[in-house]
Amino acid sequence: MTPQPKFFLFSLFLLFSLPPAAWAEEAAQAEEESSKEPGITDYISMEPSFVTHVGSPGGKLTYLKAAVSLRASQQTTRPAVEAHMPRLRHELVMLFGEQTDTDKLTTMDGQQALRNEAKLRINGVLEEQQTGEAITGVLFTEFVVQK
């Protein structure tokens, strides 16, 4: 039994008509995304570096030196960060001074946890000040623990 020519033509028509519709939908989504503000990466350095003592009270003096840069993905974030830089630096000084487990600070997991907490605190200040801005990351460009 041979397939009918009409059935064969109809099958070809369906086969080639469906992908262009899907492609049109993908193109519409891509165009909608590209009409939004293009993503940028802006690194904001917090100068000078942070130097503070860490560890448990009464224990051996241990110092932490950290150079910090903030990553932003909006052009409007830098002015908000710069306007509140004293408060942001204060938050990080307090955070670094709260660190009592100096062994944990020397591990990658400990440093990652510290970066995450720093990001939460900075974004908390920016939210509290009603800036409508947020940073996307905290980077340690220098991190030294001296025991």
NUVO-288260 format. One record per residue (C-alpha): residue in one letter; x, y, z. Coordinates in nm, 3 decimals. Example, Ala and Ser with C-alpha at 12.3 -4.5 7.8 and 13.67 -1.06 7.14 Angstrom:
! residues 2
[bakol 'A' [1.230 -0.450 0.780]] [bakol 'S' [1.367 -0.106 0.714]] 
! end
This chain:
! residues 147
[bakol 'M' [0.000 0.000 0.000]] [bakol 'T' [0.148 0.336 -0.103]] [bakol 'P' [0.078 0.660 0.078]] [bakol 'Q' [-0.163 0.894 -0.086]] [bakol 'P' [-0.001 1.201 -0.248]] [bakol 'K' [-0.237 1.436 -0.062]] [bakol 'F' [-0.141 1.283 0.272]] [bakol 'F' [0.228 1.311 0.185]] [bakol 'L' [0.194 1.677 0.081]] [bakol 'F' [-0.009 1.760 0.390]] [bakol 'S' [0.257 1.597 0.611]] [bakol 'L' [0.531 1.801 0.444]] [bakol 'F' [0.327 2.118 0.487]] [bakol 'L' [0.286 2.053 0.862]] [bakol 'L' [0.650 1.960 0.902]] [bakol 'F' [0.778 2.284 0.752]] [bakol 'S' [0.511 2.517 0.889]] [bakol 'L' [0.565 2.442 1.260]] [bakol 'P' [0.934 2.536 1.304]] [bakol 'P' [0.898 2.887 1.158]] [bakol 'A' [0.621 2.957 1.408]] [bakol 'A' [0.846 2.843 1.691]] [bakol 'W' [1.133 3.048 1.549]] [bakol 'A' [0.909 3.355 1.530]] [bakol 'E' [0.818 3.312 1.897]] [bakol 'E' [1.185 3.279 1.996]] [bakol 'A' [1.273 3.586 1.790]] [bakol 'A' [0.997 3.786 1.959]] [bakol 'Q' [1.128 3.686 2.302]] [bakol 'A' [1.485 3.774 2.206]] [bakol 'E' [1.372 4.113 2.074]] [bakol 'E' [1.180 4.181 2.395]] [bakol 'E' [1.487 4.097 2.606]] [bakol 'S' [1.715 4.311 2.392]] [bakol 'S' [1.483 4.611 2.430]] [bakol 'K' [1.559 4.610 2.805]] [bakol 'E' [1.867 4.791 2.933]] [bakol 'P' [2.170 4.593 2.824]] [bakol 'G' [2.353 4.420 3.106]] [bakol 'I' [2.672 4.586 3.222]] [bakol 'T' [2.932 4.500 3.479]] [bakol 'D' [3.066 4.784 3.691]] [bakol 'Y' [3.332 4.719 3.955]] [bakol 'I' [3.335 4.968 4.240]] [bakol 'S' [3.650 4.964 4.449]] [bakol 'M' [3.619 5.033 4.822]] [bakol 'E' [3.941 5.222 4.890]] [bakol 'P' [4.144 5.199 5.107]] [bakol 'S' [4.174 4.830 5.197]] [bakol 'F' [4.023 4.709 5.522]] [bakol 'V' [4.263 4.618 5.805]] [bakol 'T' [4.120 4.493 6.132]] [bakol 'H' [4.191 4.242 6.405]] [bakol 'V' [3.993 3.920 6.408]] [bakol 'G' [3.969 3.622 6.641]] [bakol 'S' [3.831 3.556 6.981]] [bakol 'P' [3.867 3.823 7.253]] [bakol 'G' [4.169 3.766 7.473]] [bakol 'G' [4.328 3.537 7.218]] [bakol 'K' [4.637 3.588 7.008]] [bakol 'L' [4.612 3.901 6.792]] [bakol 'T' [4.528 3.809 6.435]] [bakol 'Y' [4.487 4.064 6.159]] [bakol 'L' [4.278 4.060 5.845]] [bakol 'K' [4.355 4.274 5.543]] [bakol 'A' [4.096 4.272 5.266]] [bakol 'A' [4.074 4.478 4.950]] [bakol 'V' [3.710 4.480 4.841]] [bakol 'S' [3.540 4.556 4.511]] [bakol 'L' [3.166 4.555 4.457]] [bakol 'R' [3.009 4.425 4.137]] [bakol 'A' [2.706 4.610 4.002]] [bakol 'S' [2.497 4.533 3.695]] [bakol 'Q' [2.325 4.871 3.657]] [bakol 'Q' [2.480 5.206 3.569]] [bakol 'T' [2.271 5.372 3.839]] [bakol 'T' [2.421 5.160 4.119]] [bakol 'R' [2.758 5.340 4.137]] [bakol 'P' [2.615 5.680 4.245]] [bakol 'A' [2.406 5.513 4.517]] [bakol 'V' [2.704 5.316 4.646]] [bakol 'E' [2.930 5.621 4.643]] [bakol 'A' [2.670 5.831 4.825]] [bakol 'H' [2.651 5.576 5.107]] [bakol 'M' [3.016 5.462 5.108]] [bakol 'P' [3.087 5.562 5.472]] [bakol 'R' [2.794 5.352 5.596]] [bakol 'L' [2.887 5.060 5.367]] [bakol 'R' [3.247 5.067 5.490]] [bakol 'H' [3.120 5.076 5.849]] [bakol 'E' [2.910 4.764 5.787]] [bakol 'L' [3.209 4.577 5.647]] [bakol 'V' [3.440 4.686 5.931]] [bakol 'M' [3.183 4.555 6.180]] [bakol 'L' [3.140 4.231 5.983]] [bakol 'F' [3.514 4.168 5.962]] [bakol 'G' [3.559 4.248 6.332]] [bakol 'E' [3.290 3.991 6.424]] [bakol 'Q' [3.495 3.705 6.278]] [bakol 'T' [3.619 3.481 6.558]] [bakol 'D' [3.711 3.161 6.372]] [bakol 'T' [4.039 3.256 6.206]] [bakol 'D' [4.092 2.900 6.078]] [bakol 'K' [3.766 2.921 5.886]] [bakol 'L' [3.871 3.254 5.731]] [bakol 'T' [4.165 3.082 5.564]] [bakol 'T' [3.939 2.835 5.377]] [bakol 'M' [3.759 2.896 5.050]] [bakol 'D' [3.425 2.809 5.212]] [bakol 'G' [3.486 3.057 5.492]] [bakol 'Q' [3.578 3.333 5.249]] [bakol 'Q' [3.273 3.256 5.034]] [bakol 'A' [3.048 3.276 5.339]] [bakol 'L' [3.207 3.609 5.432]] [bakol 'R' [3.150 3.742 5.077]] [bakol 'N' [2.785 3.633 5.089]] [bakol 'E' [2.729 3.799 5.428]] [bakol 'A' [2.900 4.117 5.305]] [bakol 'K' [2.669 4.124 5.002]] [bakol 'L' [2.362 4.080 5.224]] [bakol 'R' [2.468 4.362 5.456]] [bakol 'I' [2.552 4.603 5.174]] [bakol 'N' [2.224 4.533 4.996]] [bakol 'G' [2.045 4.574 5.329]] [bakol 'V' [2.192 4.923 5.369]] [bakol 'L' [2.102 5.017 5.010]] [bakol 'E' [1.747 4.893 5.071]] [bakol 'E' [1.722 5.072 5.406]] [bakol 'Q' [1.830 5.396 5.239]] [bakol 'Q' [1.560 5.339 4.973]] [bakol 'T' [1.803 5.369 4.682]] [bakol 'G' [1.627 5.109 4.468]] [bakol 'E' [1.971 4.967 4.389]] [bakol 'A' [2.156 4.647 4.478]] [bakol 'I' [2.497 4.503 4.415]] [bakol 'T' [2.534 4.163 4.251]] [bakol 'G' [2.855 4.054 4.417]] [bakol 'V' [3.142 4.123 4.654]] [bakol 'L' [3.494 4.041 4.542]] [bakol 'F' [3.805 4.018 4.756]] [bakol 'T' [4.089 4.142 4.537]] [bakol 'E' [4.328 4.092 4.829]] [bakol 'F' [4.269 3.878 5.137]] [bakol 'V' [4.538 3.816 5.399]] [bakol 'V' [4.500 3.667 5.746]] [bakol 'Q' [4.813 3.716 5.958]] [bakol 'K' [4.837 3.503 6.272]] 
! end
